[in-house]
């Protein structure tokens, strides 16, 4: 990669890009983690900087997410989780072998088998057997965004975790944190300590005084303020004081203590601010500071070091075996090119640049994403640089060599265990070396992948797919958690499999770069011909509910393809309010698209600028529907009722900004009016909604888990137990197996067996509450020639519908439809469909709906 290359998070080689531009098949990438050779930059296209998609959809139209609003939503979610519905729990289904972004690593000082790692949005994990097995420690905390981990040298059972990932955005900016957490029982329980900094760089403990801590506070990424600074506690975190403050735009990203003279402390300041149309990751405030009295007074170190407005992120490392020897790595302000590694042998009084010309591309132009280096505790001359790539010197910087081997790129954390092993964390997970960093082994058993979307093969439900941040489109063909393989690169977004022919697969990487395969994912071709307009980071596209060769996609307008996405035609005008003036960030896009299963001519869309539109005639005419109570927030998902094309749902993102905002809305009249069905849901972003065609239940994915309602939102309950406090981005209901799969942004994928929610119990089906009961079908099972007898009782008169549906939720035959008086009624099913053909042997469901209440019974047909 040259110095002029600009980074777009991806995992496609330059050869692959040229192949795609030529319109030829793209061979499936190797399943191993990406290396520098397979990560050349793609053409820049719209990507002025890495996407702020995660933060933007949650904050818009504000600039940031109020920490207090998110904490309040977490507390609401915790209360609901204590009353979770479902006899069973969520099951983690991986991947464990793919990994995800690790932000820090900490090793026990005396036990070589005990290691802690922090994931960008997956919490803290611990192994006590050298990585054979890991235990998540942070699942119930209000944030899973980890910055730094420190063990008290005097008592390693005391663990400090600084929250709020410090890396300034890349691929997708994630949540901040709530300062520092402490555990005094090796991670079993935690206490929030502060300070009030939503993003932290590092936490360190004085080796001579366990009560003295330092935290490098970066403050808010999105706005200046006094929460930026270096914090000190002298009472183990009970109280904090700001001992070093530069200005409202400058925080601190690194801090180290001299183990032989703990009064000597060094801190790295970093001036940074970010907005929707700018990225300022450096300035005069960036620099290195030193205290010789334990942090009470400070002096900036300048002799031999870069200075001025062009200085960006700085990382520090002290050599424990020679504590007056320190190394510092510098990036420039923007876009983040490598500025040099500097070394001092006199405690920081003077510095000289090492012979680091070989490292010129180590940052690949986004040094604010890494900014760390580490010194071997036994050898002051052995130093590791953690950047886009991974480099090492064994002679104090006189020369450098690439040492990353086959490791995934984007390196953030490294720690040395007693006995000589080295543990390393990057965007692909955790690696270990037992030979000084010459060779590395992937520790492939952590479920921390950040997913944007999930897909389940209709015919083979063990085949699960997902689009993952920095890890492409991945899948398992067996349903195992440890055999996922990458089938396409980039930041994987949405993926789809033809429910009738699983050889047809569609995948997508950032900004609507869509590809199709007709051989089950072995090779892919570009599928963007004819797509015009602005494309969201995660461009929505959907298959026609009957003919999967017809697809619909949304840019700033809706497109249709009738040839499997080989070509597209626009069927709408621009349905947004325009670019929105957000500069380098792509805005004014369609964010969700739904096609009615019962009438595919009806298409419902939502946009990032709060617009909602529907067509009733396949795109000839469009009606704008975003009226109150739909709020001025990012529309995250649209969905139709499986049977009634007049009924639809939209969900929205965002938190409460001093006022109540609906997050789930329903229409029964094609969008002309909407009702708020958010009920008692936490005031947090809702990312997906799935109507259950069998039971009438609604499932929603939120930033605080998954929830279910059986009364159209009057009351919501947390679904199941065991799911971490993690952002759930997408849900997929596989109807034949009655399995709900959740994609999480930081904890891989999870499944829930919906049979655990008994569809016949009163509290779920509403039998007693609504005065509705459906008797067991007879005979059951039914053989050829049998007529199934169905009887039901409804206490109140009302519109009644009795259908037989198959395991996919599709209506097979309608046995009753219209007004019915209160009392007992009967119906008969002779085994024929609405079309008059005989239904095949298999499992069916009698689905009775009276008003908004639904009851189901299983029917087995055998030959």
Long-range contacts (C-beta under 8 A, 24 or more apart in sequence): 1-36, 1-40, 1-41, 1-361, 1-364, 2-361, 3-337, 3-360, 3-361, 3-365, 5-40, 5-41, 5-364, 5-365, 6-41, 6-44, 6-47, 6-335, 6-365, 7-41, 7-50, 7-170, 7-364, 7-365, 7-366, 7-388, 8-41, 8-42, 8-44, 8-45, 8-47, 8-50, 8-510, 9-50, 9-51, 9-170, 9-171, 9-469, 9-470, 9-490, 9-491, 9-510, 10-39, 10-41, 10-42, 10-489, 10-490, 10-491, 10-509, 10-510, 11-38, 11-39, 11-470, 11-471, 11-472, 11-486, 11-489, 11-490, 12-38, 12-39, 12-40, 12-42, 12-489, 12-490, 12-509, 13-37, 13-38, 13-39, 13-40, 14-40, 16-489, 17-42, 17-43, 20-515, 20-526, 23-525, 23-526, 24-525, 25-523, 25-524, 25-525, 26-488, 26-515, 26-523, 26-524, 26-525, 27-522, 27-523, 28-487, 28-488, 28-521, 28-522, 28-523, 28-524, 29-472, 29-486, 29-487, 29-488, 29-489, 30-486, 31-485, 31-486, 32-406, 33-98, 33-99, 33-406, 33-407, 33-408, 33-428, 33-429, 33-442, 33-471, 34-408, 34-409, 34-428, 34-471, 34-472, 34-489, 35-404, 35-406, 35-407, 35-408, 35-409, 36-388, 36-389, 36-404, 36-409, 38-489, 39-388, 39-409, 41-364, 42-490, 45-511, 46-511, 46-534, 46-535, 46-586, 47-510, 47-511, 47-584, 48-583, 48-584, 48-585, 49-169, 49-279, 49-335, 49-584, 49-585, 50-169, 50-170, 50-171, 50-172, 50-366, 51-171, 51-172, 51-173, 51-491, 51-510, 51-537, 51-585, 52-169, 52-172, 52-173, 52-274, 52-276, 52-585, 53-172, 53-173, 53-536, 53-537, 53-538, 54-172, 54-173, 54-174, 54-175, 54-745, 55-169, 55-173, 55-174, 55-222, 56-276, 56-585, 56-587, 56-608, 56-634, 57-591, 57-608, 57-634, 57-636, 57-653, 57-685, 58-634, 58-653, 58-654, 58-655, 58-685, 58-703, 59-222, 59-654, 60-608, 60-609, 60-633, 60-634, 60-653, 60-654, 61-632, 61-633, 62-657, 63-222, 63-223, 63-275, 63-276, 64-220, 64-221, 64-222, 64-223, 65-175, 65-176, 65-655, 66-655, 66-657, 67-176, 67-178, 67-198, 69-655, 69-656, 69-657, 69-683, 70-142, 70-175, 70-655, 70-684, 71-142, 71-178, 72-656, 72-683, 73-655, 73-656, 73-682, 73-683, 73-684, 73-703, 73-704, 74-142, 74-682, 74-684, 74-704, 74-725, 76-682, 76-683, 76-684, 76-704, 77-682, 77-684, 77-702, 77-704, 77-705, 77-718, 77-725, 78-140, 78-725, 80-680, 80-682, 80-707, 80-716, 80-717, 80-718, 81-705, 81-718, 81-721, 83-717, 83-718, 84-717, 84-718, 84-719, 84-720, 84-721, 85-708, 85-717, 85-718, 85-719, 85-720, 85-757, 85-764, 86-719, 86-720, 86-721, 86-752, 86-756, 86-757, 87-756, 87-758, 88-720, 88-721, 88-752, 88-753, 88-756, 89-720, 89-721, 89-722, 89-723, 89-752, 90-720, 90-721, 90-722, 90-723, 90-742, 90-750, 90-751, 90-752, 91-722, 91-750, 91-751, 91-752, 92-447, 92-481, 92-747, 92-748, 92-749, 92-750, 93-464, 93-479, 93-481, 93-741, 93-748, 93-749, 93-750, 93-751, 94-447, 94-476, 94-480, 94-481, 94-482, 94-484, 94-748, 94-749, 95-447, 95-449, 95-474, 95-476, 95-481, 95-482, 95-484, 95-748, 95-749, 96-444, 96-445, 96-446, 96-447, 96-481, 96-482, 96-748, 97-442, 97-444, 97-445, 97-481, 97-482, 97-483, 97-484, 98-428, 98-429, 98-444, 98-449, 98-468, 98-471, 98-474, 98-484, 98-486, 98-748, 99-408, 99-427, 99-428, 99-429, 99-430, 99-442, 99-444, 99-446, 99-448, 99-449, 99-471, 100-427, 100-428, 100-429, 100-446, 100-448, 100-449, 100-450, 100-468, 100-469, 100-470, 100-471, 100-746, 100-748, 101-410, 101-412, 101-426, 101-427, 101-448, 101-450, 101-469, 101-470, 102-412, 102-413, 102-425, 102-426, 102-427, 102-429, 102-430, 102-448, 103-146, 103-147, 103-148, 103-165, 103-166, 103-167, 103-412, 103-413, 103-425, 104-146, 104-147, 104-148, 104-149, 104-412, 104-413, 104-425, 105-149, 105-413, 105-414, 105-415, 105-423, 105-424, 105-425, 105-430, 106-149, 106-150, 106-151, 106-159, 106-415, 107-415, 107-416, 107-417, 107-418, 107-423, 108-151, 108-156, 108-417, 108-418, 109-151, 109-153, 109-156, 109-418, 110-156, 110-418, 111-156, 111-418, 112-417, 112-418, 112-419, 112-421, 114-156, 115-415, 115-417, 115-423, 116-149, 116-151, 116-159, 116-187, 117-149, 117-413, 117-423, 117-425, 117-430, 117-446, 118-146, 118-147, 118-148, 118-149, 118-161, 118-413, 118-425, 119-144, 119-146, 119-446, 119-448, 119-746, 120-145, 120-146, 120-165, 120-167, 120-174, 120-450, 120-746, 121-145, 121-165, 121-174, 121-175, 121-450, 121-726, 121-727, 121-745, 121-746, 122-146, 122-446, 122-447, 122-448, 122-450, 122-726, 122-746, 122-747, 123-724, 123-726, 123-746, 123-747, 124-149, 124-161, 124-187, 125-446, 125-448, 126-186, 126-187, 131-430, 131-432, 131-443, 131-445, 132-445, 133-445, 134-445, 134-446, 135-187, 136-724, 136-747, 137-183, 137-187, 137-188, 137-190, 138-181, 138-190, 139-724, 139-725, 139-726, 140-724, 140-725, 141-181, 141-190, 141-725, 142-178, 142-192, 142-725, 143-175, 143-176, 143-177, 143-178, 144-724, 144-725, 144-726, 144-746, 144-747, 145-174, 145-175, 145-176, 145-177, 146-177, 147-177, 147-199, 147-200, 147-201, 147-202, 147-203, 148-200, 148-201, 148-202, 148-203, 149-203, 150-202, 150-203, 150-204, 150-205, 151-205, 152-205, 152-210, 153-205, 153-207, 154-207, 154-210, 155-210, 156-186, 157-183, 157-184, 157-185, 157-186, 158-182, 158-183, 158-184, 158-210, 159-183, 159-186, 159-187, 160-203, 160-205, 160-213, 160-237, 161-190, 161-203, 162-200, 162-201, 162-202, 162-203, 162-215, 163-200, 164-197, 164-198, 164-199, 164-200, 164-218, 165-199, 166-199, 166-200, 166-201, 166-202, 166-218, 166-253, 167-368, 167-369, 167-370, 167-412, 168-221, 168-272, 168-274, 168-279, 168-281, 168-313, 168-368, 168-369, 169-221, 169-274, 169-279, 169-369, 170-366, 170-369, 170-410, 171-469, 171-470, 171-491, 171-510, 172-450, 172-469, 172-491, 172-537, 173-221, 174-745, 174-746, 175-727, 176-220, 176-221, 179-215, 180-213, 180-215, 180-237, 182-236, 182-237, 193-233, 193-237, 193-238, 193-240, 194-237, 194-240, 195-227, 195-231, 195-240, 195-242, 196-227, 197-227, 197-228, 197-229, 197-231, 197-251, 198-227, 199-251, 201-251, 201-252, 201-253, 201-254, 201-255, 201-268, 201-270, 202-253, 202-254, 202-255, 204-255, 204-256, 204-257, 206-257, 206-262, 206-294, 207-257, 207-259, 207-262, 208-262, 209-262, 210-236, 211-235, 211-236, 212-262, 212-294, 213-237, 214-255, 214-257, 214-265, 214-267, 214-295, 215-240, 215-255, 216-251, 216-252, 216-253, 216-254, 216-255, 216-267, 216-268, 217-242, 217-251, 217-252, 218-251, 218-252, 218-253, 218-270, 218-272, 219-251, 221-272, 221-273, 221-274, 222-273, 222-274, 222-275, 223-273, 224-248, 224-249, 224-273, 228-252, 230-255, 230-267, 230-289, 230-295, 232-295, 243-291, 243-295, 243-296, 243-298, 244-269, 244-289, 244-291, 244-295, 244-298, 246-271, 246-285, 247-271, 247-285, 249-273, 249-280, 249-283, 249-285, 250-283, 250-285, 250-286, 253-313, 253-314, 253-315, 253-371, 254-314, 254-315, 254-316, 254-371, 254-372, 255-316, 256-316, 256-317, 256-318, 256-326, 257-318, 258-318, 258-323, 258-347, 259-318, 259-320, 259-323, 260-323, 261-323, 262-294, 263-291, 263-292, 263-293, 263-294, 264-290, 264-291, 264-292, 264-323, 264-347, 265-290, 265-291, 265-294, 265-295, 266-290, 266-291, 266-316, 266-318, 266-326, 266-348, 267-291, 267-298, 267-316, 268-314, 268-315, 268-316, 268-328, 269-314, 270-312, 270-313, 270-314, 272-312, 272-313, 272-368, 276-582, 276-583, 276-585, 276-587, 277-581, 277-582, 277-583, 277-584, 277-585, 278-583, 278-584, 279-334, 279-335, 279-584, 280-333, 280-334, 281-312, 281-313, 281-331, 281-333, 281-334, 281-336, 281-368, 282-309, 282-310, 282-311, 282-312, 282-313, 282-331, 282-332, 282-333, 282-334, 283-309, 283-311, 283-333, 284-308, 284-309, 284-311, 286-311, 286-312, 286-313, 286-314, 286-333, 287-311, 287-314, 288-314, 288-316, 288-328, 288-348, 290-347, 290-348, 301-348, 301-349, 301-351, 303-349, 303-350, 303-351, 304-342, 304-344, 304-350, 304-351, 304-352, 304-353, 305-330, 305-342, 305-351, 306-330, 306-339, 306-340, 306-342, 309-333, 310-339, 311-339, 312-336, 312-339, 312-367, 312-368, 313-367, 313-368, 313-371, 314-371, 315-370, 315-371, 315-372, 315-373, 315-386, 316-373, 317-372, 317-373, 317-374, 317-375, 317-383, 318-375, 319-375, 319-377, 319-380, 320-375, 320-377, 321-377, 321-378, 321-379, 321-380, 322-380, 323-347, 325-375, 325-380, 327-354, 327-373, 327-375, 327-383, 327-397, 328-373, 329-371, 329-372, 329-373, 329-385, 330-367, 331-363, 331-367, 331-368, 331-371, 332-367, 335-365, 335-366, 336-363, 336-365, 336-366, 336-367, 336-368, 336-369, 337-363, 337-365, 337-367, 338-362, 338-363, 338-367, 338-387, 339-367, 341-373, 341-383, 341-385, 341-397, 343-396, 343-397, 354-393, 354-396, 354-397, 354-398, 354-400, 355-397, 355-398, 355-399, 355-400, 356-397, 356-400, 358-391, 358-399, 358-400, 358-401, 359-385, 359-387, 359-391, 359-400, 361-388, 361-389, 362-387, 362-388, 362-389, 362-391, 363-387, 363-388, 364-388, 364-389, 369-410, 370-410, 370-411, 370-412, 372-411, 372-412, 372-413, 372-414, 374-414, 374-415, 374-416, 376-416, 376-436, 377-416, 382-436, 382-437, 384-414, 384-437, 386-411, 386-412, 386-413, 386-414, 386-424, 386-426, 387-411, 390-424, 390-426, 392-437, 403-437, 403-438, 404-440, 405-438, 405-439, 405-440, 406-440, 407-431, 407-440, 407-442, 410-470, 427-470, 427-471, 428-470, 428-471, 444-482, 445-482, 447-481, 447-747, 447-748, 448-746, 448-747, 448-748, 449-474, 449-746, 449-747, 449-748, 449-749, 450-744, 450-745, 450-746, 451-729, 451-730, 451-743, 451-744, 451-745, 451-748, 451-749, 452-491, 452-492, 452-493, 452-494, 452-538, 452-729, 452-730, 452-743, 452-745, 453-492, 453-493, 453-494, 453-495, 453-538, 453-729, 453-730, 453-743, 454-730, 454-731, 454-732, 454-741, 454-742, 454-743, 454-749, 455-494, 455-495, 455-496, 455-497, 455-732, 456-497, 456-732, 456-734, 456-739, 456-741, 457-497, 457-502, 458-497, 458-499, 458-500, 458-502, 458-734, 458-736, 458-808, 459-499, 459-500, 459-502, 460-502, 461-734, 461-736, 461-737, 461-739, 463-497, 463-502, 464-741, 464-749, 465-495, 465-497, 465-505, 466-492, 466-495, 466-743, 466-749, 467-491, 467-492, 467-493, 467-494, 467-495, 467-507, 467-508, 467-509, 468-492, 469-745, 472-509, 473-507, 473-508, 473-509, 475-521, 481-748, 487-521, 488-515, 488-521, 488-524, 493-537, 493-538, 493-539, 494-538, 494-539, 494-540, 494-541, 496-541, 496-542, 496-543, 498-543, 498-548, 499-543, 499-548, 500-548, 501-548, 504-548, 504-549, 504-564, 506-541, 506-551, 506-565, 508-538, 508-539, 508-541, 510-537, 510-538, 511-535, 511-536, 511-537, 511-539, 511-586, 512-536, 512-539, 512-553, 512-555, 514-539, 514-541, 514-553, 514-565, 516-564, 516-565, 516-566, 518-564, 525-566, 527-561, 527-564, 527-565, 527-566, 528-568, 529-566, 529-567, 529-568, 530-559, 530-561, 530-567, 530-568, 530-569, 530-570, 531-555, 531-559, 531-568, 532-557, 532-559, 532-570, 533-557, 533-570, 533-574, 533-589, 534-576, 534-579, 534-586, 534-587, 534-588, 534-589, 535-586, 535-589, 536-586, 536-589, 536-590, 536-591, 536-608, 537-586, 538-591, 539-589, 539-590, 540-590, 540-591, 540-592, 540-593, 540-605, 541-565, 541-593, 542-593, 542-594, 542-595, 543-595, 544-595, 544-600, 545-595, 545-596, 545-597, 545-600, 546-600, 552-593, 552-595, 552-603, 553-593, 554-589, 554-590, 554-591, 554-592, 554-593, 554-605, 555-589, 555-590, 556-588, 556-589, 556-590, 557-590, 558-590, 558-593, 558-603, 558-605, 558-615, 558-619, 560-618, 560-619, 571-615, 571-618, 571-619, 571-620, 572-613, 572-615, 572-619, 572-622, 573-622, 575-605, 575-607, 575-611, 575-613, 575-622, 576-607, 576-608, 576-609, 576-611, 577-607, 577-609, 577-611, 580-609, 591-634, 591-635, 591-636, 592-635, 592-636, 592-637, 592-638, 592-650, 593-638, 594-637, 594-638, 594-639, 594-640, 594-648, 595-640, 596-640, 596-645, 596-648, 597-640, 597-642, 597-643, 597-810, 598-640, 598-641, 598-642, 598-643, 598-644, 598-645, 599-645, 602-640, 602-645, 602-670, 604-638, 604-639, 604-640, 604-648, 604-650, 604-671, 605-638, 606-635, 606-636, 606-637, 606-638, 606-650, 607-635, 608-634, 608-635, 609-634, 610-634, 610-635, 610-652, 611-635, 612-638, 612-650, 612-671, 614-648, 614-670, 614-671, 616-670, 623-670, 623-671, 625-667, 625-671, 625-672, 625-674, 627-673, 627-674, 628-674, 629-662, 629-665, 629-674, 629-675, 629-676, 630-662, 630-665, 630-674, 631-661, 631-662, 633-661, 636-685, 636-686, 636-687, 636-688, 637-686, 637-687, 637-688, 637-689, 639-689, 639-690, 639-691, 640-691, 641-691, 642-691, 642-693, 642-809, 643-693, 643-803, 643-811, 644-668, 646-670, 649-677, 649-689, 649-691, 649-698, 650-674, 651-686, 651-687, 651-688, 651-689, 651-700, 652-685, 652-686, 653-685, 653-686, 653-687, 654-685, 655-683, 655-684, 655-685, 656-683, 663-702, 664-689, 664-698, 664-700, 664-713, 666-712, 666-713, 676-713, 677-709, 677-712, 677-713, 677-714, 678-713, 679-709, 679-713, 679-714, 679-715, 679-716, 680-715, 680-716, 681-707, 681-713, 681-716, 687-727, 687-728, 687-729, 687-730, 688-728, 688-729, 688-730, 688-731, 690-731, 690-732, 690-733, 690-740, 692-733, 692-754, 692-809, 693-735, 693-805, 693-808, 693-809, 693-810, 693-847, 694-735, 694-738, 694-759, 694-805, 694-809, 694-845, 694-847, 694-856, 695-757, 695-759, 695-764, 695-765, 695-854, 695-856, 696-849, 696-852, 696-853, 696-854, 697-757, 697-764, 697-854, 699-731, 699-733, 699-740, 700-731, 701-728, 701-729, 701-730, 701-731, 701-742, 702-728, 703-727, 703-728, 706-731, 706-740, 706-742, 706-752, 708-757, 710-764, 710-765, 710-766, 710-854, 711-766, 711-852, 712-852, 719-752, 719-757, 720-752, 720-756, 723-750, 735-807, 735-808, 735-809, 736-807, 736-808, 759-855, 759-856, 760-855, 760-856, 760-857, 765-853, 765-854, 765-855, 765-856, 766-853, 766-854, 766-855, 767-855, 769-853, 770-794, 770-795, 770-796, 770-850, 770-851, 770-853, 771-795, 771-796, 772-848, 772-850, 772-853, 772-855, 773-855, 774-846, 774-848, 774-855, 774-856, 774-857, 775-857, 776-857, 777-846, 777-857, 777-858, 777-859, 780-858, 780-859, 780-860, 781-859, 781-860, 781-861, 781-862, 782-831, 782-859, 782-860, 782-861, 782-862, 783-861, 783-862, 783-863, 784-831, 784-838, 784-863, 786-831, 787-828, 787-829, 787-830, 787-831, 788-828, 788-829, 788-830, 788-831, 788-859, 789-826, 789-828, 790-815, 790-826, 790-827, 790-828, 790-829, 790-846, 790-857, 791-824, 791-825, 791-826, 791-827, 792-824, 792-825, 792-848, 792-855, 793-823, 793-824, 793-825, 794-820, 794-822, 794-823, 794-825, 794-850, 795-822, 796-822, 796-850, 797-821, 797-822, 798-850, 798-851, 799-850, 799-851, 800-825, 800-848, 800-849, 800-850, 801-848, 801-849, 801-850, 802-827, 802-846, 802-847, 802-848, 802-849, 803-846, 803-847, 803-849, 804-829, 804-839, 804-844, 804-845, 804-846, 804-847, 804-859, 805-844, 805-845, 805-847, 806-842, 806-843, 806-844, 806-845, 807-842, 807-843, 807-844, 807-845, 812-839, 812-844, 813-839, 820-850, 829-859, 831-861
